[in-house]
């Protein structure tokens, strides 16, 4: 279950990032791992997109370090990129690819 109260600062910042004139940039990446006891990154991404009324597009692209990108959503300087993988190494790939994601900002 999503803790909407805890996500409110991210929603506000994301809302501001959708307006390029704000100068704010928001990039969220996620794998398909489901932790079971708390909200997954996929569930959190879906929640942010729903609240901000941003449509997700299915894609199939090569990402950094051999990652397979399967979705993307963006508006202004707000972006969410979804990647295949439901294992711990798939999840950790996002940290190893941080150089790539930071360059996108």
Protein Blocks (a to p, Z undefined) as FASTA:
>chain_A
ZZfklmmmmmmmmmmmmpmknopacdddddfbdehlaccfklmmmmmmmmnopacddddd
ddeehiacfbdcdehjaccdddedjbfklmmmmmmmmmmmmmmZZ
